[in-house]
Every structure is written in structure tokens, then in C-alpha cells.
Amino acid sequence: MPVKRVQLNVSDGDHVTVGDVIQCSSNTIYPPVSYYWQQYVNESWQQLQQQDDDNDDNEDSGGSMLRLSTVGVHVMRCVAYNVIRSSRYNATSDNVTLYVVEPGKCFR
């Protein structure tokens, strides 16, 4: 089944802390789905270096996890894709703005 939908376990405007894990999942797990994360920086989407927190078990877990490691305001999204009969199918999550703080701190 082609990837058609990607969902995140966070919402736009969420306040989270460094070390928290965000997750995305898609409408299908077979054929195997691959994921990558993007962050909006300098007016363009930049792919994050593979920082998955699940040791490359993306295909088995039905999703992808990313551990937040930097304080600040981050605009993020997740992209899922799979290949069926030489055709690549992509789906992109909604963009979310996350306010990431140190544990025990408040965002100002």
C-alpha cells in the first residue's frame, strides 16, 4: 500500500524538553516505509542527519522517533516514503512549531 498519510505525536505549539522523543507514523507499514525528519532553517527545509532514536528499526516499528537535543524554537516535519514497482510514494506530516527547553525550565 502506498504511503498516503503521516501523523506526528506532537501538536503545533507544544512545549517540550530536551531529551523528549517525538514520533511520526504512517498509514501503512508494508511495503517497508522509510522516514526522515526535516527542520525549517534559513527559509528552507533542511534534512536532519539521521538521529532516529530507534536504532534503524523504522520498518519494524511502523514509525520513526527523534530525540530532541537542542533548546529553542524548532519548526519540524516528518517525511515517509516507500517504493512500489519502481514508483516512489511520499507523504509529509503537518509542520509543527515546538518550543524546546531544558528539563525543569519554562519557555520565555
Contact map, one row per residue, 1 for C-alpha under 8 A:
111000000000000000000000000101100000000000000000000000000000000000000000000000000000000000000000000000000000
111100000000000000000000000100100000000000000000000000000000000000000000000000000111000010000000000000000000
111111000000000000000000011100001000000000000000000000000000000000000000000000011100000011100000000000000000
011111000000000000000000011000000000000000000000000000000000000000000000000000000000000011100000000000000000
001111100000000000000000011000000000000000000000000000000000000000000000000000000000000000111000000000000000
001111110000000000000001111000000000000000000000000000000000000000000000000001110000000000111000000000000000
000011111000000000000001110000000000000000000000000000000000000000000000000000000000000000001100000000000000
000001111110000000000111100000000000000000000000000000000000000000000000000001000000000000001100000000000000
000000111110000000000111000000000000000000000000000000000000000000000000000000000000000000000000000000000000
000000011111010000000110000000000000000000000000000000000000000000000000000000000000000000000001000000000000
000000011111110000000000000000000000000000000000000000000000000000000000000000000000000000000001100000000000
000000000111110000000000000000000000000000000000000000000000000000000000000000000000000000000011110000000000
000000000011111000000000000000000000000000000000000000000000000000000000000000000000000000000001111000000000
000000000111111100000000000000000000000000000000000000000000000000000000000000000000000000000000111000000000
000000000000111110000000000000000000000000000000000000000000000000000000000000000000000000000000011110000010
000000000000011111010000000000000000000000000000000000000000000000000000000000000000000000000000011110000000
000000000000001111110000000000000000000000000000000000000000000000010010000000000000000000000000001111100000
000000000000000111110000000000000000000000000000000000000000000000111110000000000000000000000000000111100000
000000000000000011111000000000000000000000000000000000000000000000111000000000000000000000000000000000000000
000000000000000111111100000000000000000000000000000000000000000000110000000000000000000000000000000000000000
000000000000000000111110000000000000000000000000000010000000000011110000000000000000000000000000000000000000
000000011100000000011111000000000000000000000000000000000000000011110000000000000000000000000000000000000000
000000011100000000001111100000000000000000000000000000000000001111000000000000000000000000000000000000000000
000001111000000000000111110000000000000000000000000000000000001110000000000001000000000000000000000000000000
000001110000000000000011111000000000000000000000000000000000011100000000000000000000000000000000000000000000
001111100000000000000001111110000000000000000000000000000000011000000000000000010000000000000000000000000000
001111000000000000000000111110000000000000000000000000000000000000000000000000000000000000000000000000000000
111000000000000000000000011111101000000000000000000000000000010000000000000000000000000000000000000000000000
000000000000000000000000011111111000000000000000000000000011010000000000000000000000000000000000000000000000
100000000000000000000000000111111000000000000000000000000000000000000000000000000000000000000000000000000000
110000000000000000000000000111111000000000000000000000000000000000000000000000000111000000000000000000000000
000000000000000000000000000011111100000000000000000000000010000000000000000000000100000000000000000000000000
001000000000000000000000000111111110000000000000000000000110010000000000000000011100000000000000000000000000
000000000000000000000000000000011111000000000000000000000110000000000000000000011100000000000000000000000000
000000000000000000000000000000001111100000000000000000000100001100000000000001111000000000000000000000000000
000000000000000000000000000000000111110000000011010000000000000100000000000001110000000000000000000000000000
000000000000000000000000000000000011111000000011010000000000000000000000000111100000000000000000000000000000
000000000000000000000000000000000001111100001111000000000000000000000000000111100000000000000000000000000000
000000000000000000000000000000000000111110001111000000000000000000000000011110000000000000000000000000000000
000000000000000000000000000000000000011111111100000000000000000000000000011100000000000000000000000000000000
000000000000000000000000000000000000001111111100000000000000000000000000000000000000000000000000000000000000
000000000000000000000000000000000000000111110000000000000000000000000000000000000000000000000000000000000000
000000000000000000000000000000000000000111111000000000000000000000000000000000000000000000000000000000000000
000000000000000000000000000000000000000111111100000000000000000000000000000000000000000000000000000000000000
000000000000000000000000000000000000011110111110000000000000000000000000000000000000000000000000000000000000
000000000000000000000000000000000000011110011111000000000000000000000000000000000000000000000000000000000000
000000000000000000000000000000000001111000001111100000000000000000000000000000000000000000000000000000000000
000000000000000000000000000000000001111000000111111000000000000000000000000000000000000000000000000000000000
000000000000000000000000000000000000000000000011111000000000000000000000000000000000000000000000000000000000
000000000000000000000000000000000001100000000001111100000000000000000000000000000000000000000000000000000000
000000000000000000000000000000000000000000000001111110000000000001100000000000000000000000000000000000000000
000000000000000000000000000000000000000000000000011111110000000111100000000000000000000000000000000000000000
000000000000000000001000000000000000000000000000001111110000000111100000000000000000000000000000000000000000
000000000000000000000000000000000000000000000000000111111100000110000000000000000000000000000000000000000000
000000000000000000000000000000000000000000000000000111111100000000000000000000000000000000000000000000000000
000000000000000000000000000000000000000000000000000111111110000000000000000000000000000000000000000000000000
000000000000000000000000000000000000000000000000000001111111100000000000000000000000000000000000000000000000
000000000000000000000000000000001110000000000000000001111111111100000000000000000000000000000000000000000000
000000000000000000000000000010011100000000000000000000011111111000000000000000000000000000000000000000000000
000000000000000000000000000010000000000000000000000000001111110000000000000000000000000000000000000000000000
000000000000000000000000000000000000000000000000000000001111111100000000000000000000000000000000000000000000
000000000000000000000000110110001000000000000000000000000111111100000000000000000000000000000000000000000000
000000000000000000000011110000000010000000000000000000000110111110000000000000000000000000000000000000000000
000000000000000000000011100000000011000000000000000111000100111111000000000000000000000000000000000000000000
000000000000000000001111000000000000000000000000000111000000001111100000000000000000000000000000000000000000
000000000000000000001110000000000000000000000000001110000000000111110000000000000000000000000000000000000000
000000000000000001111100000000000000000000000000001110000000000011111000000000000000000000000000000000000000
000000000000000011111100000000000000000000000000000000000000000001111100000000000000000000000000000100000000
000000000000000001100000000000000000000000000000000000000000000000111110000000000000000000000000000000000000
000000000000000001000000000000000000000000000000000000000000000000011111000000000000000000000000000100000000
000000000000000011000000000000000000000000000000000000000000000000001111100000000000000000000000001111000000
000000000000000000000000000000000000000000000000000000000000000000000111110000000000000000000000001110000000
000000000000000000000000000000000000000000000000000000000000000000000011111000000000000000000000111100000000
000000000000000000000000000000000000001100000000000000000000000000000001111100000000000000000000111100000000
000000000000000000000000000000000000001100000000000000000000000000000000111110000000000000000011110000000000
000000000000000000000000000000000000111100000000000000000000000000000000011111000000000000000011110000000000
000000000000000000000000000000000000111000000000000000000000000000000000001111100000000000011111000000000000
000001010000000000000001000000000011110000000000000000000000000000000000000111110000000000011000000000000000
000001000000000000000000000000000011110000000000000000000000000000000000000011111000000001111000000000000000
001001000000000000000000010000001111000000000000000000000000000000000000000001111100000001110000000000000000
001000000000000000000000000000001110000000000000000000000000000000000000000000111110000111100000000000000000
011000000000000000000000000000111100000000000000000000000000000000000000000000011111000111000000000000000000
010000000000000000000000000000100000000000000000000000000000000000000000000000001111111110000000000000000000
010000000000000000000000000000100000000000000000000000000000000000000000000000000111111110000000000000000000
000000000000000000000000000000000000000000000000000000000000000000000000000000000011111000000000000000000000
000000000000000000000000000000000000000000000000000000000000000000000000000000000011111100000000000000000000
000000000000000000000000000000000000000000000000000000000000000000000000000000000011111110000000000000000000
000000000000000000000000000000000000000000000000000000000000000000000000000000001111011111000000000000000000
011100000000000000000000000000000000000000000000000000000000000000000000000000001111001111100000000000000000
001100000000000000000000000000000000000000000000000000000000000000000000000000111100000111110000000000000000
001111000000000000000000000000000000000000000000000000000000000000000000000000111000000011111000000000000000
000011000000000000000000000000000000000000000000000000000000000000000000000011110000000001111100000000000000
000011110000000000000000000000000000000000000000000000000000000000000000000011100000000000111110000000000000
000000110000000000000000000000000000000000000000000000000000000000000000000010000000000000011111000000000000
000000000001000000000000000000000000000000000000000000000000000000000000001110000000000000001111100000000000
000000000111100000000000000000000000000000000000000000000000000000000000001110000000000000000111110000000000
000000000011110000000000000000000000000000000000000000000000000000000000111100000000000000000011111000000000
000000000001111100000000000000000000000000000000000000000000000000000000111100000000000000000001111100000000
000000000000111110000000000000000000000000000000000000000000000000000011110000000000000000000000111110000010
000000000000001111000000000000000000000000000000000000000000000000010111110000000000000000000000011111000010
000000000000001111000000000000000000000000000000000000000000000000000011000000000000000000000000001111101110
000000000000000011000000000000000000000000000000000000000000000000000010000000000000000000000000000111111000
000000000000000011000000000000000000000000000000000000000000000000000000000000000000000000000000000011111000
000000000000000000000000000000000000000000000000000000000000000000000000000000000000000000000000000001111100
000000000000000000000000000000000000000000000000000000000000000000000000000000000000000000000000000011111110
000000000000000000000000000000000000000000000000000000000000000000000000000000000000000000000000000010011111
000000000000001000000000000000000000000000000000000000000000000000000000000000000000000000000000001110001111
000000000000000000000000000000000000000000000000000000000000000000000000000000000000000000000000000000000111
